[in-house]
Amino acid sequence: MNAYDTDLDKTPANHVPLTPLSFLDRTAAVFPTRLAVAHGKRRYTWAEAAARCRQLGSALSRRGIGKGDTVAAMLTNTPEAFEAAHGVPMTGAVLNMLNTRLDAEAIAFMLDHGEARVLLTDTEFAPTIKAALARTQRELIVIDVDDSEGPGGDRLGETDYEAFLGTGDPAYRGVRPDDEWDAIALNYTSGTTGDPKGVVYHHRGAYLNALGNVLVWGMKMHPVYLWTLPMFHCNGWCFPWTVTAQAGTHVCLRRVEAKAIYDAFADEGVTHLCGAPIVMSMLLNAPDEARREFPQAVQMMTAASAPPAAVLEGMERLGIKVTHVYGLTEVYGPAVVCAWHEEWNGRPIEQQADLKARQGVRYPVLEGLMVADPETLEPVPADAATIGEVFMRGNVVMKGYLKNPSATGKAFKGGWFHTGDLGVMHPDGYVELKDRSKDIIISGGENISTIEVEGVLYRHPAVLEAAVVARPDEKWGETPCAFVTLRPGKTATAEDIIAFCRQNLAHFKCPRTVVFGELPKTSTGKVQKFVLRDRAREI
């Protein structure tokens, strides 16, 4: 041992496990009277917001919820979702935000697999949740959220959220993780290879990526953040904790509509928002009666497919600066950013769009990013041409997949996280995606598994063969396009096929286009999806 390892031990004085829960305590203490949450007529200061989060934590704790338990939430972007991001982990429990667009079968699977003990559910989703509860084997404490801005709906639970909050103590301090490796959240992937995989986040990663968002965006104190990104997407890309750390204002938005966004820009003074490219399209194509003038500069972070030059130019004219990021559920949302160089501002807009189309470089809180051979892990040349798989490593990579050691081992083989995305490395060190090895379709920011959709198509009595690929879509980015071969003597229309899918899938996963005919195949009988992708682009 050397002198630096002698009598210099970790103690509670100099080593505390990292957790984003510390942000709430600091902000509520330092800026108690600043506006924390705005949702219609509901307004909470940071002192009030913290008290509500603590009441939720206390109420859950009094019902026996603690470390290792799962609390599921079927919520839109409302104050209750923000409160769950803080109040649930405050008990030591794990928050499982459910995708509100999923069907009852998928929700039931997640409740069972995640072993949820409590379910917070917005009454709007009562039909889906009622059907899911009929399928699940678990005895759940169900709490109804009847949002003041929502459409209402049937009550399924033993009590409503506000009454449940009333059983909690606003002075509750909760527990902090003994180890920053403790789980904070469970997020299911979109079922790209059969059943969805449960991605487990830890307190350390949530803390670091929350601050990583501040760093890559140059976010100053007191941002006014508009919730256009669903909080169920990777815990809102960690922004419930980011905005809290910066003592900002969470402007909740139940429905992502152009008029509501423009109103929030004008009335709330929004400075930041995140979302899929469809949000930009919505703003640019809004009718005149939906538009409002706003004086402040606005920053928007977008992922998925890169915005084309015309969209970037249109957003600039609106006074909105776009930052392109890339990530996955497994890395807490965005972990790569197209870091912008000021000298690029002088280039033509088409060149700027090409530069911005690249996914970019690692977040400051991501330790490693490379494009390499998927078998040898040998990095490809930085020539912008040689395709390899994108790999990541660092503290903002998930703990692993819940109760799925084989998938976890495969994802971490060789000491790197295998993203499954294919790309190239540019000479300046910027990564650019070229394809997705699993043929995932990204529609409106949602991942859609072609395998899942094909499985439903094959269940149609008239379908002999089916293949699904992405078709470019101006509004959604991509939508599913189904190529179908019918059984001899059977008939079906495109409308029949789509209606069947809608009966068996969440609607956003259903094909928007159906093309009948023989499927192109290799000599070994494999469907040539690259041929189908070309056809879909030509439609």
ZAKEGU-393650 format. One record per residue (C-alpha): x negated, y negated, z negated; residue in one letter. Coordinates in steps of 0.02 Angstrom, whole numbers, plus 50000, padded with zeros to 5 digits. Layout:
N
XYZA;...
//
This chain:
539
500005000050000M;499434982450035N;499764966749934A;501284962250037Y;502124978649989D;501734977349803T;502944969649676D;503924961249816L;505504971649813D;507254968949878K;508364962349740T;510124954749736P;509244937949731A;508344939849896N;509294953149994H;511164952650025V;512054963350156P;512624952750303L;514494950950327T;515564938350422P;516674937250267L;515404925050197S;515894912350331F;517664910650262L;517054907450085D;515854893850141R;517044885050259T;518494884950135A;517334877750001A;516494864550109V;517944859250222F;519524863550124P;520624849950200T;520144852250384R;521404860650498L;521024879350511A;522524886650603V;523834878850717A;525314888850781H;526824879150838G;527434869850684K;526404880650567R;524814871950508R;523564878350380Y;522044869650309T;520504879850273W;520964880550089A;522694887050135E;522054899050267A;520784906550148A;522124908550014A;523234917950137R;521804929450189C;521444933050007R;523274936349971Q;523304949050112L;521744957450045G;522454957649869S;524144964549925A;523274978550022L;522134982249874S;523624983549757R;524344996749874R;522765006949855G;521865001550014I;519975001249998G;518335007050072K;518525019850210G;520365016350240D;521045010450407T;522304996350428V;523054995550603A;523804979750676A;524964977850827M;524904958950838L;524804945150967T;523704929750943N;524574923250786T;523974917350615P;524304934950549E;523014942150670A;521734929250613F;522134933350431E;521944952050463A;520174949250531A;519694942750358H;520944950150236G;520764968350288V;518854969850277P;518944959850115M;519614975850035T;518214986450106G;519424993750232A;519244994450422V;520334984350541L;521024993150695N;521774980250813M;522904989150937L;523104984151120N;524874977151127T;525044982351309R;524865001051276L;526255013751274D;526935023451125A;525935039251163E;524275029851162A;524725020251004I;525225036350914A;523575044350964F;522605029550891M;523595029350729L;523265047850705D;521455048250762H;521005032550664G;521935039150510E;522835022650483A;523655020350313R;524475003450346V;525214996050504L;525534977450526L;526694975750675T;527514961150765D;529384963850784T;529254960650972E;528434977650989F;529744987050887A;530304998351032P;528525004351067T;528075005950884I;529695015150842K;529295027950976A;527475029050918A;527985031850736L;529125046050794A;527595054250875R;526325051650736T;526025063950594Q;525515050450471R;526475042750326E;526175024150354L;526535008450255I;527344997950392V;527404978950372I;528434968750495D;527774952250561V;529214941050616D;528254927050701D;529044909750697S;528604907650882E;529094925250934G;530664932551012P;531144942650857G;531554961050857G;532034975750749D;531274978050578R;530434994850555L;529454992450394G;529764992550209E;529524973650198T;529024958650302D;527314950750307Y;527704934950208E;528524945050068A;527034956850067F;525844941950058L;526834935949908G;526284951349811T;524464946349830G;523354934949728D;522684919549821P;521174919549704A;520684937349751Y;518844937949797R;518844955549867G;517324966449887V;515794964049994R;514934978450083P;513624987749982D;512754990650146D;512924979750302E;513034996150399W;514764998650322D;516164998950451A;517184983050477I;518234986950630A;518845000950743L;519194997050926N;519805009751051Y;519175009651229T;520465010251367S;520355028951390G;519135029251534T;518775047851515T;520355055351445G;520805051251266D;520215033951210P;518615033551108K;518595024450941G;517155011950937V;516575008150760V;515854990950717Y;514824986850562H;514734970850460H;512964967050519R;513424967550703G;515004957150678A;514004943950582Y;512634943050714L;513744942650868N;514844929350788A;513294918450772L;512684923850943G;514244915851017N;513764899450934V;512004900251003L;512384904451185V;513764891551195W;512854877851100G;514444876650997M;514454861750881K;515354860850715M;517254859450713H;517684866750884P;519534867650930V;519694885350997Y;521204891051099L;521664909451083W;521924914451265T;520844929851239L;521804943751149P;521194946450972M;521334965151006F;519934963851135H;518364968351036C;519084958650888N;519264943651002G;517414944951049W;517034941050865C;517754923450884F;518894924850730P;517254924350633W;516324912650752T;517604898650741V;517734901250553T;515844899650533A;515924882950626Q;517404876550523A;518404874750682G;520254875850719T;521064891950780H;522444886550900V;523534902050916C;524404905851080L;525704919351086R;525974918951274R;524594914851396V;525494903051515E;524854887951612A;526014875251530K;525604881351355A;523734880151392I;523864862551465Y;524944857351317D;523624863951197A;522264854551291F;523244838351279A;524084839951108D;522804849851006E;521204843251086G;520574860751131V;518704861351165T;518394880051191H;519294895351258L;518894912551324C;519774923651448G;519804934051605A;519714925651777P;521614926351786I;521684912151659V;520684901051776M;521814905751921S;523314901451813M;522644884151774L;522134880251953L;523784886052028N;524934878251898A;526374867651966P;526264848951937D;527624849251803E;526554861151697A;524974850651704R;524404837951574R;522954825851571E;521644828451435F;520134817351399P;518944829751314Q;517684841251396A;518194859551385V;517084874951386Q;517734891651449M;516884908451430M;517404921851555T;516914939951583A;517364953451710A;517154948651892S;516224932551927A;517244917351980P;517074912452164P;516384895552215A;518094887852248A;518674892552074V;517114885451991L;517304869352090E;519144868152041G;518754871051857M;517404857651862E;518674845351934R;519834849351789L;518434845351667G;518124863551617I;516364870651617K;516304889551644V;515054901351562T;514944919151631H;514624933151505V;514574952151509Y;514814965451379G;515794980751327L;516844986151180T;515314995751119E;514304979651098V;515594968851007Y;516154960251166G;514944948751259P;513104952851233A;512394946251397V;512574928451462V;512164919751625C;511084906951535A;511154891151639W;509654880751692H;509974862051707E;509004861051871E;510304872751949W;511594858851937N;510824850352089G;511104865352202R;512594867152320P;514144874352236I;514004890552338E;512244893452271Q;512824889352096Q;514204902252115A;512944915352171D;511874911552018L;513374911651902K;513954928251975A;512494936751890R;512854944051720Q;511234936651655G;510074939251508V;510284946151333R;511114936551192Y;509814930651064P;510554943750945V;510344958251068L;508604965851057E;508454974851223G;509214974251397L;508574983651549M;509074991451714V;508315008651727A;508415026151797D;509805034751698P;508795050751678E;507005044851648T;507425027751572L;506055020651683E;506475002351720P;506844998651903V;505814985451996P;506434967651971A;506774965852156D;508664961952154A;508904977452263A;508484993552169T;510034999852079I;509945007751908G;511015009351752E;511144994951629V;510494999151455F;510584989451292M;509904991351116R;509994981350956G;511004976650804N;512564972250904V;512754989750971V;514144999950889M;513865012650751K;514565025650870G;516195033950921Y;517325039250777L;517375058050752K;516515060950920N;514685065550891P;514445072551066S;515005056251149A;513965046151027T;512415056651061G;512665055051248K;512895036251237A;511295034051134F;510195046751223K;508385041151231G;508615027351103G;509605015851217W;511465012851238F;512005019251409H;513305006851474T;513815017251624G;513725001451729D;512585000451880L;511604985051927G;509994977051985V;508674966551900M;508224949951981H;506414943751983P;506844930551851D;507484943951731G;509354941451761Y;510434956951776V;511794958151908E;513094972051910L;513384981152074K;514614994952031D;515395004551888R;514845022351876S;516545027751808K;517555018351940D;518415008051806I;519654995151870I;519654978451776I;521354970251796S;521704954151705G;520274958251586G;520984975551546E;520034991551585N;521045004451683I;520435022251705S;520715028951881T;520655046551806I;522135042651693E;523175035151834V;522745049651950E;523295061851816G;525025054051813V;525145053652003L;524765072252011Y;526265075451899R;527445068452031H;528315083152116P;528015076352291A;526155072652269V;524865084952333L;523305074352312E;522955057052242A;521495045052219A;521495027852141V;520285013552174V;520214995052140A;521014983252264R;520444964952253P;521824953652189D;521794934652186E;522784933652024K;522204948851923W;520444951151991G;520814969352033E;522354980352034T;522534999252056P;522805005252234C;523395023252252A;523015034052403F;524235048652408V;524445064352511T;526205071552500L;526635089852487R;527255097852649P;529125095652664G;529195082952521K;529595064452539T;529305049352427A;529185030652453T;527915018852378A;529305012252266E;529655030052205D;527825032852160I;527655016152069I;529285018951973A;528665036251918F;527035028751856C;527975015351760R;528925029051669Q;527305037351615N;526025023451596L;525825006251523A;526434994851663H;524764985951688F;523955002651731K;525195006651870C;524725005352054P;525294989552141R;524954997252311T;525245014952376V;524515021252540V;525055038152612F;523925049552713G;522475061752707E;521065057952585L;519295056652655P;518155070052580K;516365076052580T;515875093152644S;516035099652466T;517805093152450G;517475077752343K;518515062352380V;517485048352458Q;518045033852349K;516875021552433F;517865024252594V;519495021252501L;518805005452420R;518404998652594D;520165002752651R;520924994452498A;519924978552533R;520584978252711E;522424979752662I;
//
